[in-house]
């Protein structure tokens, strides 16, 4: 996903393709976390709830992300 790639741009350096290395897996998680925070910030989740959005589908539509991405964000 593009947001995760931007997360790599802003949070990591170097070649992290070898997933056998612990540091590379950590950097991958950091980039993914960056994407989650940028696309689904807590204040937006609260705002959506306050506006009456209750289902996962509605929340994903409101935030402009997929349901799968939203689910991963909340995990």
PyMOL Python script that loads the backbone (N, CA, C, O; Angstrom):
from pymol import cmd

cmd.read_pdbstr("""\
ATOM      1  N   UNK A   1       0.835  -1.165   0.000  1.00  0.00           N
ATOM      2  CA  UNK A   1       0.000   0.000   0.000  1.00  0.00           C
ATOM      3  C   UNK A   1       0.885   1.235   0.000  1.00  0.00           C
ATOM      4  O   UNK A   1       1.984   1.220   0.554  1.00  0.00           O
ATOM      5  N   UNK A   2       0.422   2.263  -0.598  1.00  0.00           N
ATOM      6  CA  UNK A   2       1.204   3.482  -0.766  1.00  0.00           C
ATOM      7  C   UNK A   2       1.535   4.132   0.571  1.00  0.00           C
ATOM      8  O   UNK A   2       2.655   4.607   0.764  1.00  0.00           O
ATOM      9  N   UNK A   3       0.579   4.162   1.499  1.00  0.00           N
ATOM     10  CA  UNK A   3       0.831   4.793   2.795  1.00  0.00           C
ATOM     11  C   UNK A   3       1.980   4.101   3.526  1.00  0.00           C
ATOM     12  O   UNK A   3       2.794   4.763   4.169  1.00  0.00           O
ATOM     13  N   UNK A   4       2.047   2.803   3.433  1.00  0.00           N
ATOM     14  CA  UNK A   4       3.146   2.076   4.089  1.00  0.00           C
ATOM     15  C   UNK A   4       4.478   2.409   3.429  1.00  0.00           C
ATOM     16  O   UNK A   4       5.498   2.539   4.105  1.00  0.00           O
ATOM     17  N   UNK A   5       4.465   2.546   2.119  1.00  0.00           N
ATOM     18  CA  UNK A   5       5.702   2.916   1.426  1.00  0.00           C
ATOM     19  C   UNK A   5       6.160   4.307   1.844  1.00  0.00           C
ATOM     20  O   UNK A   5       7.357   4.553   1.989  1.00  0.00           O
ATOM     21  N   UNK A   6       5.212   5.212   2.037  1.00  0.00           N
ATOM     22  CA  UNK A   6       5.576   6.532   2.557  1.00  0.00           C
ATOM     23  C   UNK A   6       6.120   6.409   3.973  1.00  0.00           C
ATOM     24  O   UNK A   6       7.037   7.132   4.361  1.00  0.00           O
ATOM     25  N   UNK A   7       5.548   5.487   4.738  1.00  0.00           N
ATOM     26  CA  UNK A   7       6.062   5.222   6.072  1.00  0.00           C
ATOM     27  C   UNK A   7       7.518   4.784   6.027  1.00  0.00           C
ATOM     28  O   UNK A   7       8.315   5.181   6.878  1.00  0.00           O
ATOM     29  N   UNK A   8       7.868   3.970   5.042  1.00  0.00           N
ATOM     30  CA  UNK A   8       9.276   3.572   4.876  1.00  0.00           C
ATOM     31  C   UNK A   8      10.130   4.788   4.560  1.00  0.00           C
ATOM     32  O   UNK A   8      11.233   4.936   5.085  1.00  0.00           O
ATOM     33  N   UNK A   9       9.621   5.648   3.708  1.00  0.00           N
ATOM     34  CA  UNK A   9      10.366   6.846   3.324  1.00  0.00           C
ATOM     35  C   UNK A   9      10.663   7.720   4.540  1.00  0.00           C
ATOM     36  O   UNK A   9      11.774   8.230   4.686  1.00  0.00           O
ATOM     37  N   UNK A  10       9.670   7.892   5.411  1.00  0.00           N
ATOM     38  CA  UNK A  10       9.819   8.780   6.553  1.00  0.00           C
ATOM     39  C   UNK A  10      10.435   8.129   7.790  1.00  0.00           C
ATOM     40  O   UNK A  10      10.903   8.842   8.677  1.00  0.00           O
ATOM     41  N   UNK A  11      10.449   6.801   7.875  1.00  0.00           N
ATOM     42  CA  UNK A  11      10.898   6.183   9.125  1.00  0.00           C
ATOM     43  C   UNK A  11      12.074   5.223   9.000  1.00  0.00           C
ATOM     44  O   UNK A  11      12.655   4.854  10.021  1.00  0.00           O
ATOM     45  N   UNK A  12      12.445   4.807   7.809  1.00  0.00           N
ATOM     46  CA  UNK A  12      13.524   3.817   7.692  1.00  0.00           C
ATOM     47  C   UNK A  12      14.583   4.261   6.694  1.00  0.00           C
ATOM     48  O   UNK A  12      14.368   5.150   5.870  1.00  0.00           O
ATOM     49  N   UNK A  13      15.728   3.612   6.801  1.00  0.00           N
ATOM     50  CA  UNK A  13      16.816   3.848   5.849  1.00  0.00           C
ATOM     51  C   UNK A  13      17.442   2.518   5.467  1.00  0.00           C
ATOM     52  O   UNK A  13      17.446   1.573   6.256  1.00  0.00           O
ATOM     53  N   UNK A  14      17.954   2.454   4.289  1.00  0.00           N
ATOM     54  CA  UNK A  14      18.667   1.256   3.865  1.00  0.00           C
ATOM     55  C   UNK A  14      17.774   0.172   3.313  1.00  0.00           C
ATOM     56  O   UNK A  14      16.570   0.354   3.128  1.00  0.00           O
ATOM     57  N   UNK A  15      18.391  -0.946   3.059  1.00  0.00           N
ATOM     58  CA  UNK A  15      17.718  -2.099   2.481  1.00  0.00           C
ATOM     59  C   UNK A  15      17.171  -2.983   3.599  1.00  0.00           C
ATOM     60  O   UNK A  15      17.933  -3.512   4.409  1.00  0.00           O
ATOM     61  N   UNK A  16      15.843  -3.142   3.640  1.00  0.00           N
ATOM     62  CA  UNK A  16      15.234  -3.960   4.683  1.00  0.00           C
ATOM     63  C   UNK A  16      14.485  -5.156   4.077  1.00  0.00           C
ATOM     64  O   UNK A  16      13.523  -5.653   4.662  1.00  0.00           O
ATOM     65  N   UNK A  17      14.927  -5.602   2.925  1.00  0.00           N
ATOM     66  CA  UNK A  17      14.244  -6.684   2.228  1.00  0.00           C
ATOM     67  C   UNK A  17      14.402  -8.044   2.905  1.00  0.00           C
ATOM     68  O   UNK A  17      13.519  -8.893   2.783  1.00  0.00           O
ATOM     69  N   UNK A  18      15.488  -8.264   3.603  1.00  0.00           N
ATOM     70  CA  UNK A  18      15.719  -9.562   4.250  1.00  0.00           C
ATOM     71  C   UNK A  18      14.889  -9.646   5.533  1.00  0.00           C
ATOM     72  O   UNK A  18      15.280  -9.101   6.565  1.00  0.00           O
ATOM     73  N   UNK A  19      13.749 -10.327   5.466  1.00  0.00           N
ATOM     74  CA  UNK A  19      12.819 -10.414   6.594  1.00  0.00           C
ATOM     75  C   UNK A  19      13.284 -11.391   7.672  1.00  0.00           C
ATOM     76  O   UNK A  19      12.635 -11.522   8.710  1.00  0.00           O
ATOM     77  N   UNK A  20      14.392 -12.069   7.435  1.00  0.00           N
ATOM     78  CA  UNK A  20      14.936 -12.967   8.449  1.00  0.00           C
ATOM     79  C   UNK A  20      15.598 -12.182   9.583  1.00  0.00           C
ATOM     80  O   UNK A  20      15.739 -12.687  10.697  1.00  0.00           O
ATOM     81  N   UNK A  21      15.997 -10.961   9.293  1.00  0.00           N
ATOM     82  CA  UNK A  21      16.653 -10.123  10.300  1.00  0.00           C
ATOM     83  C   UNK A  21      15.588  -9.420  11.152  1.00  0.00           C
ATOM     84  O   UNK A  21      14.648  -8.816  10.635  1.00  0.00           O
ATOM     85  N   UNK A  22      15.764  -9.517  12.442  1.00  0.00           N
ATOM     86  CA  UNK A  22      14.809  -8.929  13.379  1.00  0.00           C
ATOM     87  C   UNK A  22      14.659  -7.425  13.162  1.00  0.00           C
ATOM     88  O   UNK A  22      13.539  -6.914  13.186  1.00  0.00           O
ATOM     89  N   UNK A  23      15.734  -6.726  12.958  1.00  0.00           N
ATOM     90  CA  UNK A  23      15.668  -5.269  12.787  1.00  0.00           C
ATOM     91  C   UNK A  23      14.825  -4.896  11.572  1.00  0.00           C
ATOM     92  O   UNK A  23      14.098  -3.903  11.601  1.00  0.00           O
ATOM     93  N   UNK A  24      14.917  -5.683  10.512  1.00  0.00           N
ATOM     94  CA  UNK A  24      14.130  -5.397   9.310  1.00  0.00           C
ATOM     95  C   UNK A  24      12.637  -5.593   9.568  1.00  0.00           C
ATOM     96  O   UNK A  24      11.812  -4.827   9.070  1.00  0.00           O
ATOM     97  N   UNK A  25      12.297  -6.603  10.334  1.00  0.00           N
ATOM     98  CA  UNK A  25      10.885  -6.811  10.677  1.00  0.00           C
ATOM     99  C   UNK A  25      10.366  -5.669  11.551  1.00  0.00           C
ATOM    100  O   UNK A  25       9.222  -5.237  11.410  1.00  0.00           O
ATOM    101  N   UNK A  26      11.214  -5.192  12.447  1.00  0.00           N
ATOM    102  CA  UNK A  26      10.830  -4.064  13.303  1.00  0.00           C
ATOM    103  C   UNK A  26      10.618  -2.799  12.469  1.00  0.00           C
ATOM    104  O   UNK A  26       9.670  -2.047  12.695  1.00  0.00           O
ATOM    105  N   UNK A  27      11.499  -2.578  11.516  1.00  0.00           N
ATOM    106  CA  UNK A  27      11.366  -1.396  10.655  1.00  0.00           C
ATOM    107  C   UNK A  27      10.116  -1.498   9.787  1.00  0.00           C
ATOM    108  O   UNK A  27       9.467  -0.492   9.503  1.00  0.00           O
ATOM    109  N   UNK A  28       9.789  -2.694   9.374  1.00  0.00           N
ATOM    110  CA  UNK A  28       8.565  -2.917   8.591  1.00  0.00           C
ATOM    111  C   UNK A  28       7.341  -2.561   9.439  1.00  0.00           C
ATOM    112  O   UNK A  28       6.422  -1.891   8.970  1.00  0.00           O
ATOM    113  N   UNK A  29       7.344  -3.016  10.685  1.00  0.00           N
ATOM    114  CA  UNK A  29       6.236  -2.692  11.595  1.00  0.00           C
ATOM    115  C   UNK A  29       6.142  -1.195  11.844  1.00  0.00           C
ATOM    116  O   UNK A  29       5.041  -0.649  11.928  1.00  0.00           O
ATOM    117  N   UNK A  30       7.287  -0.524  11.965  1.00  0.00           N
ATOM    118  CA  UNK A  30       7.297   0.925  12.202  1.00  0.00           C
ATOM    119  C   UNK A  30       6.671   1.665  11.017  1.00  0.00           C
ATOM    120  O   UNK A  30       5.899   2.604  11.209  1.00  0.00           O
ATOM    121  N   UNK A  31       6.997   1.251   9.814  1.00  0.00           N
ATOM    122  CA  UNK A  31       6.437   1.892   8.622  1.00  0.00           C
ATOM    123  C   UNK A  31       4.932   1.654   8.545  1.00  0.00           C
ATOM    124  O   UNK A  31       4.181   2.559   8.181  1.00  0.00           O
ATOM    125  N   UNK A  32       4.489   0.453   8.882  1.00  0.00           N
ATOM    126  CA  UNK A  32       3.066   0.126   8.868  1.00  0.00           C
ATOM    127  C   UNK A  32       2.325   0.943   9.937  1.00  0.00           C
ATOM    128  O   UNK A  32       1.227   1.441   9.690  1.00  0.00           O
ATOM    129  N   UNK A  33       2.928   1.075  11.115  1.00  0.00           N
ATOM    130  CA  UNK A  33       2.327   1.872  12.193  1.00  0.00           C
ATOM    131  C   UNK A  33       2.204   3.329  11.775  1.00  0.00           C
ATOM    132  O   UNK A  33       1.214   3.987  12.095  1.00  0.00           O
ATOM    133  N   UNK A  34       3.197   3.830  11.069  1.00  0.00           N
ATOM    134  CA  UNK A  34       3.152   5.204  10.568  1.00  0.00           C
ATOM    135  C   UNK A  34       1.949   5.384   9.645  1.00  0.00           C
ATOM    136  O   UNK A  34       1.230   6.379   9.734  1.00  0.00           O
ATOM    137  N   UNK A  35       1.743   4.416   8.765  1.00  0.00           N
ATOM    138  CA  UNK A  35       0.610   4.473   7.833  1.00  0.00           C
ATOM    139  C   UNK A  35      -0.711   4.440   8.589  1.00  0.00           C
ATOM    140  O   UNK A  35      -1.628   5.196   8.268  1.00  0.00           O
ATOM    141  N   UNK A  36      -0.815   3.565   9.594  1.00  0.00           N
ATOM    142  CA  UNK A  36      -2.041   3.487  10.384  1.00  0.00           C
ATOM    143  C   UNK A  36      -2.336   4.827  11.058  1.00  0.00           C
ATOM    144  O   UNK A  36      -3.476   5.290  11.045  1.00  0.00           O
ATOM    145  N   UNK A  37      -1.327   5.442  11.639  1.00  0.00           N
ATOM    146  CA  UNK A  37      -1.528   6.708  12.338  1.00  0.00           C
ATOM    147  C   UNK A  37      -1.903   7.838  11.384  1.00  0.00           C
ATOM    148  O   UNK A  37      -2.709   8.703  11.726  1.00  0.00           O
ATOM    149  N   UNK A  38      -1.329   7.830  10.210  1.00  0.00           N
ATOM    150  CA  UNK A  38      -1.623   8.896   9.248  1.00  0.00           C
ATOM    151  C   UNK A  38      -3.017   8.773   8.645  1.00  0.00           C
ATOM    152  O   UNK A  38      -3.698   9.780   8.451  1.00  0.00           O
ATOM    153  N   UNK A  39      -3.450   7.543   8.345  1.00  0.00           N
ATOM    154  CA  UNK A  39      -4.727   7.353   7.665  1.00  0.00           C
ATOM    155  C   UNK A  39      -5.909   7.175   8.607  1.00  0.00           C
ATOM    156  O   UNK A  39      -7.050   7.446   8.231  1.00  0.00           O
ATOM    157  N   UNK A  40      -5.645   6.723   9.825  1.00  0.00           N
ATOM    158  CA  UNK A  40      -6.740   6.500  10.776  1.00  0.00           C
ATOM    159  C   UNK A  40      -6.367   7.029  12.159  1.00  0.00           C
ATOM    160  O   UNK A  40      -6.281   6.258  13.114  1.00  0.00           O
ATOM    161  N   UNK A  41      -6.144   8.337  12.273  1.00  0.00           N
ATOM    162  CA  UNK A  41      -5.766   8.870  13.583  1.00  0.00           C
ATOM    163  C   UNK A  41      -6.918   8.737  14.585  1.00  0.00           C
ATOM    164  O   UNK A  41      -8.089   8.720  14.205  1.00  0.00           O
ATOM    165  N   UNK A  42      -6.568   8.646  15.844  1.00  0.00           N
ATOM    166  CA  UNK A  42      -7.549   8.441  16.897  1.00  0.00           C
ATOM    167  C   UNK A  42      -8.624   9.524  16.905  1.00  0.00           C
ATOM    168  O   UNK A  42      -9.801   9.222  17.103  1.00  0.00           O
ATOM    169  N   UNK A  43      -8.239  10.768  16.695  1.00  0.00           N
ATOM    170  CA  UNK A  43      -9.240  11.845  16.707  1.00  0.00           C
ATOM    171  C   UNK A  43     -10.275  11.677  15.592  1.00  0.00           C
ATOM    172  O   UNK A  43     -11.439  12.036  15.770  1.00  0.00           O
ATOM    173  N   UNK A  44      -9.862  11.138  14.451  1.00  0.00           N
ATOM    174  CA  UNK A  44     -10.811  10.880  13.359  1.00  0.00           C
ATOM    175  C   UNK A  44     -11.757   9.736  13.705  1.00  0.00           C
ATOM    176  O   UNK A  44     -12.941   9.783  13.372  1.00  0.00           O
ATOM    177  N   UNK A  45     -11.228   8.695  14.382  1.00  0.00           N
ATOM    178  CA  UNK A  45     -12.074   7.589  14.810  1.00  0.00           C
ATOM    179  C   UNK A  45     -13.125   8.079  15.799  1.00  0.00           C
ATOM    180  O   UNK A  45     -14.290   7.687  15.721  1.00  0.00           O
ATOM    181  N   UNK A  46     -12.715   8.929  16.721  1.00  0.00           N
ATOM    182  CA  UNK A  46     -13.648   9.487  17.704  1.00  0.00           C
ATOM    183  C   UNK A  46     -14.670  10.382  17.017  1.00  0.00           C
ATOM    184  O   UNK A  46     -15.860  10.322  17.326  1.00  0.00           O
ATOM    185  N   UNK A  47     -14.214  11.202  16.095  1.00  0.00           N
ATOM    186  CA  UNK A  47     -15.113  12.084  15.344  1.00  0.00           C
ATOM    187  C   UNK A  47     -16.158  11.270  14.585  1.00  0.00           C
ATOM    188  O   UNK A  47     -17.336  11.625  14.583  1.00  0.00           O
ATOM    189  N   UNK A  48     -15.745  10.205  13.954  1.00  0.00           N
ATOM    190  CA  UNK A  48     -16.675   9.350  13.211  1.00  0.00           C
ATOM    191  C   UNK A  48     -17.702   8.744  14.162  1.00  0.00           C
ATOM    192  O   UNK A  48     -18.892   8.709  13.849  1.00  0.00           O
ATOM    193  N   UNK A  49     -17.260   8.277  15.297  1.00  0.00           N
ATOM    194  CA  UNK A  49     -18.181   7.697  16.285  1.00  0.00           C
ATOM    195  C   UNK A  49     -19.188   8.749  16.758  1.00  0.00           C
ATOM    196  O   UNK A  49     -20.381   8.469  16.875  1.00  0.00           O
ATOM    197  N   UNK A  50     -18.704   9.939  17.025  1.00  0.00           N
ATOM    198  CA  UNK A  50     -19.587  11.022  17.476  1.00  0.00           C
ATOM    199  C   UNK A  50     -20.597  11.440  16.415  1.00  0.00           C
ATOM    200  O   UNK A  50     -21.656  11.978  16.739  1.00  0.00           O
ATOM    201  N   UNK A  51     -20.275  11.196  15.162  1.00  0.00           N
ATOM    202  CA  UNK A  51     -21.196  11.516  14.069  1.00  0.00           C
ATOM    203  C   UNK A  51     -22.174  10.373  13.793  1.00  0.00           C
ATOM    204  O   UNK A  51     -22.964  10.440  12.852  1.00  0.00           O
ATOM    205  N   UNK A  52     -22.116   9.330  14.611  1.00  0.00           N
ATOM    206  CA  UNK A  52     -23.081   8.244  14.497  1.00  0.00           C
ATOM    207  C   UNK A  52     -22.652   7.073  13.649  1.00  0.00           C
ATOM    208  O   UNK A  52     -23.457   6.185  13.369  1.00  0.00           O
ATOM    209  N   UNK A  53     -21.410   7.053  13.239  1.00  0.00           N
ATOM    210  CA  UNK A  53     -20.922   5.939  12.430  1.00  0.00           C
ATOM    211  C   UNK A  53     -20.612   4.774  13.358  1.00  0.00           C
ATOM    212  O   UNK A  53     -19.831   4.908  14.299  1.00  0.00           O
ATOM    213  N   UNK A  54     -21.233   3.629  13.084  1.00  0.00           N
ATOM    214  CA  UNK A  54     -21.092   2.492  13.987  1.00  0.00           C
ATOM    215  C   UNK A  54     -20.528   1.238  13.332  1.00  0.00           C
ATOM    216  O   UNK A  54     -19.838   0.468  14.000  1.00  0.00           O
ATOM    217  N   UNK A  55     -20.790   1.010  12.072  1.00  0.00           N
ATOM    218  CA  UNK A  55     -20.322  -0.229  11.447  1.00  0.00           C
ATOM    219  C   UNK A  55     -18.910  -0.060  10.884  1.00  0.00           C
ATOM    220  O   UNK A  55     -18.462   1.048  10.587  1.00  0.00           O
ATOM    221  N   UNK A  56     -18.237  -1.182  10.750  1.00  0.00           N
ATOM    222  CA  UNK A  56     -16.884  -1.176  10.195  1.00  0.00           C
ATOM    223  C   UNK A  56     -16.886  -0.625   8.771  1.00  0.00           C
ATOM    224  O   UNK A  56     -15.997   0.136   8.388  1.00  0.00           O
ATOM    225  N   UNK A  57     -17.889  -1.015   7.997  1.00  0.00           N
ATOM    226  CA  UNK A  57     -17.979  -0.537   6.610  1.00  0.00           C
ATOM    227  C   UNK A  57     -18.123   0.986   6.573  1.00  0.00           C
ATOM    228  O   UNK A  57     -17.416   1.660   5.824  1.00  0.00           O
ATOM    229  N   UNK A  58     -19.031   1.521   7.374  1.00  0.00           N
ATOM    230  CA  UNK A  58     -19.242   2.972   7.403  1.00  0.00           C
ATOM    231  C   UNK A  58     -17.987   3.707   7.853  1.00  0.00           C
ATOM    232  O   UNK A  58     -17.637   4.753   7.309  1.00  0.00           O
ATOM    233  N   UNK A  59     -17.317   3.147   8.853  1.00  0.00           N
ATOM    234  CA  UNK A  59     -16.099   3.767   9.371  1.00  0.00           C
ATOM    235  C   UNK A  59     -15.015   3.787   8.300  1.00  0.00           C
ATOM    236  O   UNK A  59     -14.337   4.799   8.123  1.00  0.00           O
ATOM    237  N   UNK A  60     -14.850   2.686   7.591  1.00  0.00           N
ATOM    238  CA  UNK A  60     -13.846   2.621   6.530  1.00  0.00           C
ATOM    239  C   UNK A  60     -14.166   3.623   5.424  1.00  0.00           C
ATOM    240  O   UNK A  60     -13.274   4.301   4.915  1.00  0.00           O
ATOM    241  N   UNK A  61     -15.436   3.711   5.057  1.00  0.00           N
ATOM    242  CA  UNK A  61     -15.854   4.677   4.036  1.00  0.00           C
ATOM    243  C   UNK A  61     -15.570   6.106   4.499  1.00  0.00           C
ATOM    244  O   UNK A  61     -15.067   6.927   3.732  1.00  0.00           O
ATOM    245  N   UNK A  62     -15.889   6.388   5.728  1.00  0.00           N
ATOM    246  CA  UNK A  62     -15.694   7.722   6.300  1.00  0.00           C
ATOM    247  C   UNK A  62     -14.215   8.114   6.275  1.00  0.00           C
ATOM    248  O   UNK A  62     -13.868   9.252   5.960  1.00  0.00           O
ATOM    249  N   UNK A  63     -13.358   7.161   6.607  1.00  0.00           N
ATOM    250  CA  UNK A  63     -11.925   7.438   6.680  1.00  0.00           C
ATOM    251  C   UNK A  63     -11.217   7.310   5.332  1.00  0.00           C
ATOM    252  O   UNK A  63     -10.084   7.765   5.171  1.00  0.00           O
ATOM    253  N   UNK A  64     -11.893   6.688   4.369  1.00  0.00           N
ATOM    254  CA  UNK A  64     -11.294   6.528   3.048  1.00  0.00           C
ATOM    255  C   UNK A  64     -10.266   5.413   2.987  1.00  0.00           C
ATOM    256  O   UNK A  64      -9.285   5.501   2.249  1.00  0.00           O
ATOM    257  N   UNK A  65     -10.496   4.359   3.768  1.00  0.00           N
ATOM    258  CA  UNK A  65      -9.599   3.206   3.769  1.00  0.00           C
ATOM    259  C   UNK A  65     -10.433   1.947   3.556  1.00  0.00           C
ATOM    260  O   UNK A  65     -11.662   1.996   3.583  1.00  0.00           O
ATOM    261  N   UNK A  66      -9.767   0.838   3.347  1.00  0.00           N
ATOM    262  CA  UNK A  66     -10.494  -0.423   3.202  1.00  0.00           C
ATOM    263  C   UNK A  66     -10.862  -0.958   4.593  1.00  0.00           C
ATOM    264  O   UNK A  66     -10.272  -0.566   5.599  1.00  0.00           O
ATOM    265  N   UNK A  67     -11.838  -1.850   4.623  1.00  0.00           N
ATOM    266  CA  UNK A  67     -12.210  -2.477   5.893  1.00  0.00           C
ATOM    267  C   UNK A  67     -11.035  -3.272   6.449  1.00  0.00           C
ATOM    268  O   UNK A  67     -10.802  -3.280   7.658  1.00  0.00           O
ATOM    269  N   UNK A  68     -10.317  -3.921   5.591  1.00  0.00           N
ATOM    270  CA  UNK A  68      -9.162  -4.718   6.021  1.00  0.00           C
ATOM    271  C   UNK A  68      -8.103  -3.833   6.682  1.00  0.00           C
ATOM    272  O   UNK A  68      -7.537  -4.204   7.710  1.00  0.00           O
ATOM    273  N   UNK A  69      -7.838  -2.671   6.096  1.00  0.00           N
ATOM    274  CA  UNK A  69      -6.868  -1.734   6.656  1.00  0.00           C
ATOM    275  C   UNK A  69      -7.354  -1.223   8.010  1.00  0.00           C
ATOM    276  O   UNK A  69      -6.582  -1.136   8.964  1.00  0.00           O
ATOM    277  N   UNK A  70      -8.636  -0.889   8.083  1.00  0.00           N
ATOM    278  CA  UNK A  70      -9.217  -0.404   9.339  1.00  0.00           C
ATOM    279  C   UNK A  70      -9.107  -1.472  10.423  1.00  0.00           C
ATOM    280  O   UNK A  70      -8.766  -1.160  11.564  1.00  0.00           O
ATOM    281  N   UNK A  71      -9.384  -2.700  10.088  1.00  0.00           N
ATOM    282  CA  UNK A  71      -9.305  -3.797  11.034  1.00  0.00           C
ATOM    283  C   UNK A  71      -7.867  -3.966  11.542  1.00  0.00           C
ATOM    284  O   UNK A  71      -7.647  -4.178  12.735  1.00  0.00           O
ATOM    285  N   UNK A  72      -6.909  -3.872  10.644  1.00  0.00           N
ATOM    286  CA  UNK A  72      -5.499  -3.979  11.034  1.00  0.00           C
ATOM    287  C   UNK A  72      -5.095  -2.816  11.925  1.00  0.00           C
ATOM    288  O   UNK A  72      -4.283  -2.978  12.835  1.00  0.00           O
ATOM    289  N   UNK A  73      -5.654  -1.656  11.667  1.00  0.00           N
ATOM    290  CA  UNK A  73      -5.358  -0.475  12.477  1.00  0.00           C
ATOM    291  C   UNK A  73      -5.822  -0.670  13.907  1.00  0.00           C
ATOM    292  O   UNK A  73      -5.110  -0.315  14.847  1.00  0.00           O
ATOM    293  N   UNK A  74      -6.989  -1.220  14.076  1.00  0.00           N
ATOM    294  CA  UNK A  74      -7.581  -1.360  15.396  1.00  0.00           C
ATOM    295  C   UNK A  74      -6.942  -2.496  16.183  1.00  0.00           C
ATOM    296  O   UNK A  74      -6.933  -2.463  17.413  1.00  0.00           O
ATOM    297  N   UNK A  75      -6.418  -3.480  15.508  1.00  0.00           N
ATOM    298  CA  UNK A  75      -5.776  -4.617  16.202  1.00  0.00           C
ATOM    299  C   UNK A  75      -4.677  -4.185  17.041  1.00  0.00           C
ATOM    300  O   UNK A  75      -4.035  -5.011  17.690  1.00  0.00           O
TER     301      UNK A  75
END
""", "prot")
cmd.dss("prot")
cmd.show_as("cartoon", "prot")
cmd.util.cbc("prot")
cmd.orient("prot")
